[in-house]
Amino acid sequence: MALYAESGGHVAKRPRVEFAPQPTQPLQPAAAAAALLANANAAAVAAAHAAATTASTAPPQPAPPSLSQHYIEQQLNRRSSEPEKPNHILLFTVLNPSYPITCEVLHTICAPVAAVQRIVIFKKNGVQAMVEFETVEAATMVKDSLHGCDIYSGCCTLKIEFAKPTKLNVYKNDNDSWDYTNPNLGNKSAAVDAAAAAAAAALTPVSQRPVLLKEPLLMNRSPPTPVVTSSSNGGGGQPPTSVAAAGGALLDNNGFLDGNGSLDSRAAAAAAAAAAGQVMRTPILAAPTLATASPAATGGSPAFHHGGSVCMVYGLCPEKMNATRIFNLFCLYGNVVRVKFLKTKEGCAMVQMGDALAVERVVSNLNNSTFFGSKMQLGFSKQAFLADVQSPYQLPDGSPSFQDFMGSKNNRFINPEMASKNRIQPPSKILHFFNTPPGLEASDVEEVLAGAGCVPRPKCVKLFPSKTERSSSGLIEFESLSEALEALVVCNHQPIANPNGKFPYIMKLCFSSSRSIPATIR
């Protein structure tokens, strides 16, 4: 299934809280809550600084989450087949990584709970990190406090498990790895830089301590919007003592406490939700909102770059997959610009998406998907773009190994209005079809699928009652997830004859959020 469909221990859903960077010794639960209360605003600024470090300019406004809340709940509460062994190293998996995740961001959210020793971030299969603490007790405290929290409002949800390694090796301090026990690791000119800083300080009365970033412009910042989910979805249980002790009184200027220390309306809403068996979740950090850079400075795209806009694709079935079929699948998560198969690596391709966030969505939703008997694995490429291939070779089906889809009308994120109509969903056994001729019957849909070369026969086809005479739509259910993926890859954008015109309808498919097809669709 998707990248994050891995086993993990069951931990009750935690309320979202705001943490502040206090990188000292480990704190007891009560002390941790006090630290959170005192430094919420500082944490937001620190997170914004960290985002600016990675992006160089402003990140875009947060996109709609890649994964549904129901799916995230499943991942957070999935039980492991083997009992977890406590360890002083934790594995962080970031679901819906809509903003850059750096060592500074992770340190900011962990430091109030326990002192961090080392952090290593790896992005081959999405955004994951290992964070090392001094003791197992400190790691356990962090796990209990942060598992299930959103780093930013509505995205960057943390799934935290005990890792298997017993030691993290860090060779360089940068955005993706940091050894907090050795601040000058990998910095050969630290002494020279220190001397230069001291000389500069002597020339002016103004403090010239090294400044890493300019101050972010946090204009008109509004309190993060809580996300309320029912504890019946699998969250269960009560919040841990370290968080529950603070209750709704964790934030000061962000809306939970007024100047007299009394709970305001949002805190009252949290209390009411708790009484109703729901969990009020607030983000750990405020979303970084910085000054916007010009399109020229960012290559005409948002300034959030996460290893470029190119995705690596491995494990494709060589006989069944081609550039068009990759487009049919990947276009559900962002604009597809170019697709290139690698001649030296069978079943391997590179896909350039419209932006880096689209790559995040593709990896988060499609990694480890199995169809045509092969497991597709996705990763981030270091290439910024794919160059044109003048003489592409032929794939087994006779199609070219390289195709440019930049001008394709089947891209679904061409403008903000089109992008807003897309619902980002992980793969599902039920497909939603639309833009088909009016008056279509279930048997007609089955004929279209069969005519396109779709081998699996659908289990059920239901059409929605037509609200217009211009087109029709409905749901198609398959026996398995693999069959649904195969049908979408083959039949998406399949032309259907137009009985009232010369231009055919182009049937469009996407994954449905429905868990089953009802007997009657109204």
C-alpha positions as CSV (number, residue, x, y, z in Angstrom):
1,M,0.0,0.0,0.0
2,A,1.4,3.4,0.8
3,L,4.7,4.3,2.3
4,Y,3.5,4.5,5.9
5,A,1.6,1.1,5.9
6,E,4.0,-0.4,8.3
7,S,3.6,-2.0,11.7
8,G,3.6,0.1,14.8
9,G,2.7,-0.2,18.4
10,H,-0.7,0.9,19.6
11,V,-0.6,4.3,21.4
12,A,-3.6,6.3,22.3
13,K,-4.3,9.5,20.3
14,R,-2.6,12.5,21.9
15,P,-3.9,16.1,21.9
16,R,-1.9,18.4,19.7
17,V,0.1,20.8,21.9
18,E,2.7,23.5,21.2
19,F,6.2,22.8,22.3
20,A,9.1,25.3,22.8
21,P,12.8,24.6,22.2
22,Q,14.5,24.0,25.6
23,P,17.6,21.8,24.7
24,T,18.7,21.0,28.2
25,Q,18.4,18.0,30.3
26,P,15.4,15.6,30.1
27,L,12.3,16.8,31.8
28,Q,9.8,15.0,34.0
29,P,6.2,14.9,32.6
30,A,5.0,17.8,34.8
31,A,8.1,19.9,34.0
32,A,7.6,19.2,30.3
33,A,4.0,20.5,30.4
34,A,5.3,23.7,32.1
35,A,7.9,24.2,29.4
36,L,5.3,23.9,26.8
37,L,3.1,26.5,28.5
38,A,6.0,29.0,28.8
39,N,7.4,28.9,25.3
40,A,4.7,28.3,22.6
41,N,5.5,31.4,20.6
42,A,9.2,30.8,20.6
43,A,8.6,27.4,19.1
44,A,6.7,28.8,16.2
45,V,9.4,31.3,15.3
46,A,12.1,28.5,15.6
47,A,10.1,26.3,13.3
48,A,9.8,29.1,10.8
49,H,13.5,29.7,10.9
50,A,14.1,26.0,10.2
51,A,11.8,26.0,7.3
52,A,13.6,29.0,5.8
53,T,16.9,27.2,6.2
54,T,15.7,24.4,4.0
55,A,13.7,26.4,1.4
56,S,16.0,29.5,1.2
57,T,12.8,31.4,0.4
58,A,9.2,31.2,1.5
59,P,7.4,27.8,1.5
60,P,4.0,27.8,-0.1
61,Q,0.8,27.8,1.7
62,P,0.0,24.3,3.0
63,A,-1.7,22.1,0.5
64,P,-4.6,19.9,1.4
65,P,-3.3,16.8,3.3
66,S,-2.2,13.9,1.1
67,L,-3.7,11.2,3.3
68,S,-7.2,11.0,4.7
69,Q,-7.8,11.4,8.5
70,H,-9.2,7.9,8.6
71,Y,-6.0,6.5,6.9
72,I,-3.8,8.4,9.3
73,E,-5.7,7.0,12.3
74,Q,-5.2,3.5,10.9
75,Q,-1.4,4.0,10.7
76,L,-1.1,5.6,14.1
77,N,-3.0,2.7,15.8
78,R,-1.7,-0.2,13.8
79,R,-0.4,-2.9,16.0
80,S,2.9,-4.6,15.4
81,S,3.1,-8.4,14.8
82,E,6.1,-8.4,17.2
83,P,6.2,-6.6,20.5
84,E,8.2,-3.4,20.5
85,K,11.5,-3.5,22.3
86,P,12.2,-0.2,24.2
87,N,15.2,1.6,22.9
88,H,16.8,5.0,23.4
89,I,16.5,5.7,19.6
90,L,13.1,6.5,18.1
91,L,11.9,6.2,14.5
92,F,9.8,9.2,13.4
93,T,7.6,8.8,10.4
94,V,6.0,12.0,9.1
95,L,2.6,11.5,7.5
96,N,1.4,14.3,5.1
97,P,4.8,16.2,5.1
98,S,3.5,19.4,3.6
99,Y,6.4,21.5,5.0
100,P,10.1,20.8,5.1
101,I,11.2,18.6,7.9
102,T,14.7,19.4,9.2
103,C,16.8,18.6,12.2
104,E,16.0,22.0,13.7
105,V,12.3,21.3,13.4
106,L,12.6,17.9,15.1
107,H,14.9,19.3,17.8
108,T,12.4,22.1,18.5
109,I,9.6,19.7,19.2
110,C,11.6,17.1,21.1
111,A,13.9,19.3,23.3
112,P,11.2,20.4,25.7
113,V,10.6,16.8,26.6
114,A,14.1,15.3,26.6
115,A,17.6,16.3,25.5
116,V,18.4,15.2,22.0
117,Q,21.7,13.6,21.2
118,R,21.6,12.9,17.4
119,I,19.2,13.2,14.5
120,V,19.4,11.5,11.1
121,I,16.7,12.2,8.5
122,F,16.3,9.9,5.5
123,K,13.9,10.5,2.6
124,K,14.3,7.5,0.3
125,N,10.8,6.2,1.1
126,G,9.1,9.4,2.3
127,V,10.1,11.5,5.3
128,Q,11.4,9.5,8.2
129,A,14.0,10.2,10.9
130,M,15.8,8.5,13.7
131,V,16.3,10.5,16.9
132,E,18.7,9.4,19.6
133,F,18.2,10.2,23.3
134,E,20.5,9.5,26.3
135,T,18.3,7.0,28.0
136,V,15.4,4.6,27.2
137,E,13.3,6.5,29.7
138,A,13.8,9.8,27.9
139,A,12.9,8.2,24.5
140,T,9.8,6.7,26.1
141,M,8.7,10.0,27.4
142,V,9.1,11.6,24.0
143,K,7.2,8.8,22.3
144,D,4.3,9.0,24.8
145,S,4.1,12.8,24.4
146,L,4.5,13.3,20.7
147,H,3.1,10.2,19.0
148,G,0.0,11.2,17.0
149,C,0.7,14.9,17.1
150,D,0.7,17.3,14.1
151,I,3.9,19.3,13.8
152,Y,1.9,21.9,11.8
153,S,-1.9,22.3,11.7
154,G,-3.5,19.5,9.7
155,C,-0.3,18.0,8.3
156,C,3.1,16.5,9.2
157,T,1.5,14.0,11.6
158,L,4.1,12.1,13.7
159,K,4.1,8.3,14.0
160,I,6.7,7.3,16.5
161,E,8.1,3.9,17.2
162,F,11.1,2.4,18.9
163,A,13.9,2.0,16.4
164,K,16.1,-1.1,16.1
165,P,19.6,0.4,15.8
166,T,21.5,1.0,19.1
167,K,23.7,3.9,17.8
168,L,23.3,6.7,15.2
169,N,26.4,7.6,13.2
170,V,26.5,11.3,12.1
171,Y,29.3,12.4,9.8
172,K,28.2,16.0,9.2
173,N,26.0,18.6,10.8
174,D,23.4,19.8,8.3
175,N,19.7,19.9,7.7
176,D,19.4,16.1,7.4
177,S,21.8,15.0,10.2
178,W,23.1,16.6,13.4
179,D,25.1,15.5,16.4
180,Y,24.2,17.7,19.3
181,T,27.1,16.3,21.3
182,N,29.6,17.6,18.7
183,P,28.4,21.0,17.4
184,N,31.4,21.4,15.1
185,L,31.1,18.0,13.4
186,G,32.2,18.3,9.7
187,N,33.1,22.0,10.1
188,K,36.8,22.1,9.4
189,S,36.9,25.9,9.4
190,A,35.1,26.3,12.7
191,A,38.2,28.0,14.3
192,V,38.6,30.3,11.3
193,D,35.0,31.3,11.4
194,A,35.1,31.9,15.2
195,A,38.1,34.2,14.7
196,A,36.4,36.1,11.9
197,A,33.3,36.5,14.0
198,A,35.3,37.9,16.9
199,A,37.1,40.3,14.6
200,A,33.8,41.5,13.2
201,A,32.4,42.0,16.7
202,A,35.4,44.2,17.6
203,L,34.6,46.6,14.7
204,T,31.1,47.5,15.8
205,P,29.3,48.0,19.2
206,V,26.3,46.0,17.8
207,S,26.3,42.3,18.7
208,Q,27.7,40.3,15.8
209,R,27.1,36.8,17.0
210,P,26.6,34.5,14.0
211,V,23.1,34.9,12.6
212,L,21.8,32.0,10.6
213,L,18.6,33.4,9.3
214,K,16.7,36.7,8.8
215,E,13.7,37.1,11.0
216,P,10.6,35.6,9.4
217,L,7.7,37.9,8.6
218,L,4.9,36.3,10.7
219,M,2.2,38.6,9.7
220,N,-1.4,38.2,10.8
221,R,-0.8,34.8,12.3
222,S,-4.0,33.2,13.4
223,P,-4.3,30.4,16.0
224,P,-4.0,26.9,14.5
225,T,-7.3,25.2,13.8
226,P,-7.8,22.1,15.9
227,V,-8.8,18.9,14.2
228,V,-11.4,16.9,16.1
229,T,-11.7,13.2,15.6
230,S,-13.7,10.6,17.4
231,S,-11.9,8.3,19.8
232,S,-14.0,5.5,18.4
233,N,-11.8,5.5,15.3
234,G,-9.2,3.6,17.1
235,G,-7.6,6.3,19.2
236,G,-9.0,5.0,22.4
237,G,-7.5,5.4,25.9
238,Q,-6.6,8.6,27.7
239,P,-3.8,11.1,26.9
240,P,-0.5,10.5,28.7
241,T,0.1,12.2,32.1
242,S,2.6,14.6,30.6
243,V,0.0,16.0,28.3
244,A,-3.2,15.4,30.2
245,A,-1.7,17.3,33.2
246,A,-1.8,20.4,31.1
247,G,-5.3,19.7,29.7
248,G,-6.7,22.6,27.7
249,A,-4.3,25.1,29.5
250,L,-1.2,24.5,27.4
251,L,-1.2,27.6,25.3
252,D,-1.2,31.2,26.4
253,N,-1.4,33.8,23.6
254,N,-2.7,31.4,21.0
255,G,-6.2,31.1,22.4
256,F,-6.4,28.6,25.2
257,L,-5.8,30.9,28.1
258,D,-6.8,34.5,28.6
259,G,-4.7,37.1,30.6
260,N,-6.1,35.9,33.9
261,G,-5.3,32.2,33.3
262,S,-8.9,31.3,32.6
263,L,-9.9,28.9,29.8
264,D,-11.3,30.7,26.8
265,S,-13.9,29.4,24.3
266,R,-11.5,27.1,22.5
267,A,-10.4,25.5,25.7
268,A,-14.1,25.0,26.6
269,A,-14.6,23.4,23.2
270,A,-11.7,21.1,23.9
271,A,-13.2,20.1,27.3
272,A,-16.6,19.6,25.6
273,A,-15.1,17.4,23.0
274,A,-13.3,15.3,25.6
275,A,-16.5,14.9,27.5
276,A,-18.2,13.7,24.3
277,G,-15.5,11.0,23.7
278,Q,-13.6,13.0,21.1
279,V,-10.0,14.1,21.0
280,M,-9.2,17.8,20.3
281,R,-5.9,17.9,18.4
282,T,-3.9,21.1,18.0
283,P,-0.6,21.4,16.1
284,I,2.8,21.4,17.8
285,L,4.1,24.3,15.7
286,A,2.5,27.1,13.8
287,A,2.9,26.8,10.0
288,P,5.9,28.8,8.8
289,T,4.6,31.8,6.9
290,L,7.5,33.8,5.5
291,A,8.0,36.6,3.0
292,T,7.1,35.5,-0.5
293,A,9.9,35.3,-3.1
294,S,9.4,36.2,-6.7
295,P,8.8,33.4,-9.2
296,A,12.1,34.2,-10.9
297,A,13.9,33.5,-7.7
298,T,12.2,30.1,-7.3
299,G,12.2,28.9,-10.8
300,G,8.5,29.8,-11.3
301,S,7.4,27.4,-8.6
302,P,6.9,27.6,-4.8
303,A,10.1,27.8,-2.8
304,F,9.5,24.6,-1.0
305,H,12.0,22.2,-2.5
306,H,12.4,18.7,-1.2
307,G,15.2,17.2,-3.3
308,G,13.7,18.6,-6.5
309,S,10.6,17.6,-8.4
310,V,11.8,14.2,-9.7
311,C,10.6,10.9,-8.4
312,M,12.4,7.6,-8.8
313,V,10.2,4.6,-9.6
314,Y,11.4,1.0,-9.1
315,G,9.8,-2.4,-9.5
316,L,7.5,-1.8,-12.5
317,C,6.3,-4.6,-14.6
318,P,8.3,-4.1,-17.9
319,E,5.7,-5.9,-20.1
320,K,2.7,-4.0,-18.8
321,M,3.9,-0.5,-17.9
322,N,4.7,2.5,-20.1
323,A,5.0,6.2,-19.8
324,T,1.2,6.8,-20.4
325,R,0.2,4.3,-17.7
326,I,2.6,6.0,-15.2
327,F,0.9,9.3,-16.1
328,N,-2.5,7.8,-15.5
329,L,-1.6,6.9,-12.0
330,F,0.6,9.7,-10.9
331,C,-1.6,12.5,-12.3
332,L,-4.0,11.9,-9.3
333,Y,-1.4,13.6,-7.0
334,G,0.0,16.4,-9.1
335,N,0.8,17.5,-12.6
336,V,3.1,15.1,-14.5
337,V,5.7,16.9,-16.6
338,R,7.9,14.1,-18.0
339,V,8.3,10.4,-17.7
340,K,11.6,8.6,-18.6
341,F,12.3,4.9,-18.5
342,L,15.9,3.8,-17.8
343,K,17.4,1.5,-20.4
344,T,20.1,0.2,-18.1
345,K,17.7,-0.7,-15.3
346,E,14.7,-2.8,-16.3
347,G,11.4,-1.8,-14.6
348,C,12.9,1.5,-13.4
349,A,11.7,5.0,-14.4
350,M,12.0,8.7,-13.4
351,V,9.0,11.0,-13.3
352,Q,9.2,14.8,-13.1
353,M,6.2,16.2,-11.3
354,G,5.0,19.8,-11.4
355,D,6.5,20.6,-8.0
356,A,8.2,19.0,-5.0
357,L,5.0,18.8,-3.0
358,A,3.5,16.6,-5.7
359,V,6.4,14.2,-5.3
360,E,5.7,14.1,-1.6
361,R,2.1,13.2,-2.3
362,V,3.0,10.5,-4.8
363,V,5.5,8.8,-2.5
364,S,3.3,9.1,0.6
365,N,0.3,7.4,-1.2
366,L,1.8,5.0,-3.8
367,N,5.0,3.6,-2.3
368,N,5.0,-0.2,-2.1
369,S,1.8,-0.5,-4.1
370,T,1.5,-3.9,-5.8
371,F,0.0,-4.4,-9.2
372,F,0.7,-6.5,-12.3
373,G,2.5,-8.9,-9.9
374,S,5.2,-6.3,-9.0
375,K,5.7,-4.1,-6.0
376,M,6.3,-0.5,-7.0
377,Q,8.8,1.4,-4.8
378,L,9.3,5.1,-4.9
379,G,12.0,7.5,-3.8
380,F,13.2,11.0,-4.2
381,S,15.7,11.8,-6.9
382,K,18.5,14.4,-6.5
383,Q,17.9,15.6,-10.1
384,A,16.0,18.9,-10.3
385,F,14.4,18.1,-13.6
386,L,14.4,15.6,-16.6
387,A,16.1,16.8,-19.8
388,D,14.5,16.0,-23.1
389,V,15.5,12.7,-24.8
390,Q,16.0,13.2,-28.5
391,S,16.0,9.5,-29.4
392,P,14.1,7.4,-26.9
393,Y,14.2,3.7,-27.2
394,Q,11.1,1.5,-27.5
395,L,9.5,-0.2,-24.6
396,P,8.3,-3.9,-25.0
397,D,4.8,-2.6,-26.0
398,G,6.3,-0.4,-28.8
399,S,5.7,2.9,-27.0
400,P,8.6,5.4,-26.5
401,S,10.6,5.3,-23.3
402,F,10.3,9.1,-22.9
403,Q,7.2,11.2,-23.0
404,D,6.6,14.9,-22.2
405,F,3.1,15.6,-20.7
406,M,3.6,19.2,-19.9
407,G,0.9,20.3,-22.3
408,S,-1.5,17.4,-21.5
409,K,-5.1,18.5,-20.8
410,N,-5.4,15.4,-18.6
411,N,-3.2,17.0,-15.9
412,R,-5.5,17.8,-13.0
413,F,-3.6,20.6,-11.2
414,I,-3.2,23.0,-14.0
415,N,-4.7,26.0,-12.1
416,P,-5.8,26.6,-8.5
417,E,-9.5,26.0,-9.5
418,M,-8.8,22.6,-11.0
419,A,-6.5,21.7,-8.1
420,S,-9.1,22.5,-5.5
421,K,-11.5,19.9,-7.1
422,N,-9.1,17.0,-6.5
423,R,-9.4,14.9,-3.4
424,I,-6.1,13.3,-2.5
425,Q,-6.8,9.7,-1.6
426,P,-4.6,6.7,-1.0
427,P,-5.3,3.6,-3.3
428,S,-8.6,2.0,-2.7
429,K,-10.5,-1.0,-4.1
430,I,-13.3,1.4,-5.2
431,L,-12.7,3.7,-8.1
432,H,-14.7,6.8,-8.9
433,F,-15.3,7.4,-12.6
434,F,-16.6,10.6,-14.1
435,N,-16.8,12.6,-17.4
436,T,-18.6,9.7,-19.2
437,P,-21.5,10.0,-21.6
438,P,-25.0,10.5,-20.1
439,G,-27.3,7.5,-20.0
440,L,-24.5,5.0,-19.4
441,E,-25.4,1.6,-17.9
442,A,-23.3,-0.6,-15.7
443,S,-22.8,-3.1,-18.6
444,D,-21.5,-0.2,-20.7
445,V,-18.8,0.6,-18.1
446,E,-17.8,-3.1,-18.0
447,E,-17.5,-3.1,-21.8
448,V,-15.3,0.0,-21.7
449,L,-13.0,-1.6,-19.2
450,A,-12.8,-4.8,-21.2
451,G,-12.2,-2.9,-24.4
452,A,-9.3,-1.0,-22.9
453,G,-7.6,-4.2,-22.0
454,C,-8.5,-4.2,-18.3
455,V,-8.1,-7.9,-17.3
456,P,-9.8,-7.9,-13.9
457,R,-13.6,-7.8,-14.0
458,P,-15.2,-5.4,-11.6
459,K,-17.1,-6.8,-8.7
460,C,-19.8,-4.1,-8.8
461,V,-20.6,-1.0,-10.8
462,K,-23.0,1.7,-9.6
463,L,-23.9,4.9,-11.3
464,F,-24.9,8.1,-9.5
465,P,-28.3,9.6,-10.3
466,S,-27.6,12.0,-13.1
467,K,-27.9,15.7,-12.1
468,T,-27.1,16.8,-15.7
469,E,-27.6,15.6,-19.2
470,R,-24.1,16.4,-20.1
471,S,-22.2,13.6,-18.4
472,S,-22.5,10.7,-16.0
473,S,-20.4,9.3,-13.1
474,G,-20.4,6.5,-10.6
475,L,-18.3,3.9,-8.6
476,I,-16.5,0.7,-9.6
477,E,-15.5,-1.8,-7.0
478,F,-12.9,-4.5,-7.5
479,E,-12.1,-7.6,-5.5
480,S,-8.6,-6.4,-4.5
481,L,-6.5,-3.3,-4.3
482,S,-4.2,-4.6,-6.9
483,E,-7.0,-5.1,-9.4
484,A,-8.2,-1.6,-8.8
485,L,-4.8,-0.2,-9.4
486,E,-4.4,-2.2,-12.6
487,A,-7.8,-0.9,-13.9
488,L,-6.9,2.7,-13.1
489,V,-3.5,2.4,-14.7
490,V,-5.0,0.9,-17.9
491,C,-8.3,2.7,-18.2
492,N,-7.8,6.2,-16.9
493,H,-8.4,8.7,-19.7
494,Q,-10.0,6.1,-21.9
495,P,-11.9,7.7,-24.8
496,I,-15.6,6.8,-25.1
497,A,-17.6,7.6,-28.2
498,N,-19.9,10.6,-27.9
499,P,-23.4,9.8,-29.3
500,N,-24.2,13.5,-29.8
501,G,-20.9,14.8,-31.1
502,K,-17.7,14.1,-32.9
503,F,-15.4,14.5,-30.0
504,P,-15.3,11.6,-27.6
505,Y,-15.7,11.7,-23.8
506,I,-12.5,11.1,-21.9
507,M,-13.3,8.8,-18.9
508,K,-11.4,9.9,-15.8
509,L,-10.8,7.7,-12.8
510,C,-9.6,8.3,-9.3
511,F,-9.6,6.5,-5.9
512,S,-12.8,6.8,-3.9
513,S,-13.0,7.5,-0.2
514,S,-16.0,5.1,0.0
515,R,-15.3,1.9,2.0
516,S,-18.1,0.0,0.2
517,I,-20.7,0.7,-2.5
518,P,-24.2,1.1,-1.0
519,A,-27.1,-0.9,-2.5
520,T,-28.8,2.3,-3.4
521,I,-27.0,5.5,-4.4
522,R,-29.0,8.7,-4.1
